[in-house]
Amino acid sequence: MKKLQNQIEYDINKLNYYFNNNNQTFFEDYRETAEILIDIASDNGIYINYPKRLNEELKNEDTNLRNIQKEMFENNFNNMKSFNNSISKLYNKINIENNYYYNKYQVKMLQKDTIKIVSKFYQNFDKDISDYFEDLITSNKVFFTKHILDYLTGLTIEAIEDIKAYIFVTKKYTIVDAITLAHETIHAYLSEQLKNMTINEKNQYITNNIYEVYPFFIELVFLNYLQKNNFNIKDINKYITIYNYILSDNLYSLNTIINNKDFDLNNEIDVESFNENQGYSYGGLFAYHFYNQYHNDKDEAKDNIYNFMTDAKDYDLNHLINNYGLNEKELSKCKILKKTIKLFDR
């Protein structure tokens, strides 16, 4: 853990500099990044001093900015309510096992083997992302720990200013570690591509809440890569079943939230619950459609999903859904989703 301690202390000092010298536009980003890093260090038995300004209240809070965020969310919620009602029957259309206890896998994987297989996958998938992944490894920005904040499987701390992203993976010594690492690498890569967003672009990106689309897409491509290379087929098939169930369960939960007559747009808990479920349910749903594109034309699908993600800072979700190879009618009918799931059975 010495490498982890040295890296976090180095970046905390940088964040402390930004606290004291930058304008307050992204003050909360600096504070949140520092808090998470310090909490993860503490979880792993490392004590790091808090920067002096970490607990200060943000001065001159921009109430106009808060109103803009709220208005954008309300528009998104109303649009998505109509869209989600059309796909709510998905939960009953996919015949999969109602069970996703996936702690027991047959094949054990060492950390070095996990890194090796993910590295080979990205070499096969995309040179830019492959180079980025190798840079994260050599820069000591990928850590395998005993547990991460509330027992998450993986976590990415996004790039900010000149501080590279961190990736944390909870050690399970199974195929889950590799899938998590592949997933989190995309979060890190996108954060690097988008770290210079203006505050207005960031508000639009946050409101669209499509963070999980590309990472879930990568999981599907990675799982297919492992299948084609005959890697531990039983464990891979088990994980795919789990993945399908979680997606349908998330869509069902989101539909329940949206159609709750007591849902209150002014209630932070209701809004947070909607955001979390939307991110993961639509993340999985859109990912299957991009994967279907990838099965037919790899280069076009890669371009579409990258543009879908990076243009989310400029356009609303309706625009994103009806461009980049997606189609709202096809999504709502679930035909491509069911077709794509069958691809894994070949």
C-alpha positions, 0 to 999 in steps of 0.5 A, spaced: 500 500 500 506 504 500 505 506 492 497 507 494 499 512 499 505 516 496 500 517 490 494 519 494 498 524 498 502 527 491 495 528 488 492 531 495 497 536 495 495 538 488 488 538 489 490 543 495 493 548 491 487 548 486 483 549 492 487 555 494 489 558 487 483 557 482 476 560 482 470 557 485 467 554 479 469 547 480 471 547 487 466 542 489 469 537 484 476 538 487 473 537 494 469 531 492 475 528 489 480 529 495 474 526 500 474 520 496 481 519 495 482 520 503 476 515 504 479 510 500 486 511 503 482 510 510 479 504 508 486 501 506 489 503 513 492 509 510 491 516 514 492 522 510 491 529 513 485 533 510 487 539 506 485 546 510 479 548 505 476 541 504 471 542 510 469 549 508 462 551 505 462 554 498 462 561 498 457 565 494 453 559 492 450 560 485 443 559 486 442 561 478 446 555 476 442 550 481 435 553 478 438 551 471 440 544 473 433 543 476 430 545 470 434 541 465 433 535 470 425 536 470 425 536 462 429 530 462 425 526 467 418 528 463 421 526 456 424 519 459 417 518 463 414 517 456 420 513 453 420 508 459 413 507 459 414 504 452 419 499 454 417 497 461 414 490 459 421 488 458 422 485 464 417 480 462 420 479 455 427 476 457 427 469 460 433 469 464 434 466 471 432 470 477 438 469 481 445 473 480 449 471 486 455 471 483 460 470 488 462 463 486 466 462 480 470 456 478 477 459 475 481 463 480 485 469 477 491 472 479 492 480 479 498 480 474 493 475 469 487 480 470 492 486 468 494 481 462 488 479 459 485 486 459 491 489 456 491 484 450 483 485 450 484 493 449 490 491 444 485 488 440 480 493 441 483 500 440 490 503 440 488 509 443 485 506 449 490 501 449 495 506 450 491 509 455 490 503 459 498 501 459 499 509 461 495 508 467 498 501 469 505 504 469 503 511 472 501 507 478 493 509 477 490 502 478 490 499 484 487 492 487 484 493 494 480 489 499 474 493 499 472 500 496 467 505 499 461 501 501 463 494 498 463 497 491 466 492 485 470 497 482 471 505 482 474 510 478 476 517 480 475 521 474 481 525 471 481 533 474 486 538 472 493 535 470 491 529 475 490 522 472 484 518 473 484 513 478 482 506 478 480 501 484 478 494 483 476 490 489 480 483 489 475 477 488 481 473 484 476 471 479 473 473 472 469 479 475 476 483 477 478 483 469 471 485 467 471 490 472 478 493 470 475 493 463 469 497 465 473 502 469 478 503 464 473 506 460 470 511 465 477 513 466 478 514 459 472 518 458 474 522 464 480 524 461 477 526 454 471 530 457 475 533 463 475 540 460 468 541 460 465 548 461 460 548 467 454 549 462 457 543 458 458 539 465 450 540 467 448 537 460 452 531 461 450 530 468 443 531 466 443 526 460 446 521 465 449 516 460 455 515 464 454 507 464 453 506 456 460 505 454 463 501 460 457 496 459 458 496 452 465 494 453 463 489 458 459 486 452 465 486 447 470 484 453 465 478 454 465 476 447 472 476 446 473 472 452 468 467 449 471 467 442 478 465 446 475 460 449 477 463 456 473 459 462 466 459 458 462 456 464 464 463 468 463 467 462 456 464 461 454 465 468 456 472 468 452 474 462 446 471 465 447 475 471 448 481 467 441 480 463 438 479 469 441 486 473 439 490 466 431 487 466 431 488 474 434 495 473 429 497 468 423 494 472 425 499 478 426 505 474 419 504 471 416 503 478 419 510 480 417 514 474 410 511 475 410 512 483 404 517 484 408 520 490 414 521 486 416 528 488 421 532 483 423 537 489 425 531 494 432 529 493 432 522 495 426 521 490 431 524 484 437 521 487 433 514 486 431 516 479 438 518 477 441 512 479 436 507 476 436 511 470 444 511 469 444 503 470 438 501 466 439 505 460 446 504 460 445 497 459 439 498 454 443 502 450 449 498 451 446 492 448 444 496 442 451 499 440 453 492 441 449 489 436 452 495 431 459 492 433 457 485 431 455 488 424 460 494 423 466 494 429 468 501 426 462 504 425 459 502 432 466 505 436 465 511 432 457 512 434 458 510 441 464 515 442 460 520 439 454 519 443 458 519 450 462 526 448 456 529 445 452 528 451 455 535 453 452 539 448 445 535 446 439 533 450 438 525 451 432 525 446 437 528 440 442 522 443 437 517 442 435 518 435 442 519 433 448 515 432 445 509 430 440 508 435 432 509 434 427 510 439 422 505 436 427 500 436 429 501 443 422 501 445 420 494 442 426 491 445 427 487 438 435 489 438 436 487 445 433 480 445 437 479 438 443 481 441 442 477 447 442 471 443 448 473 440 452 470 446 448 463 445 452 462 438 
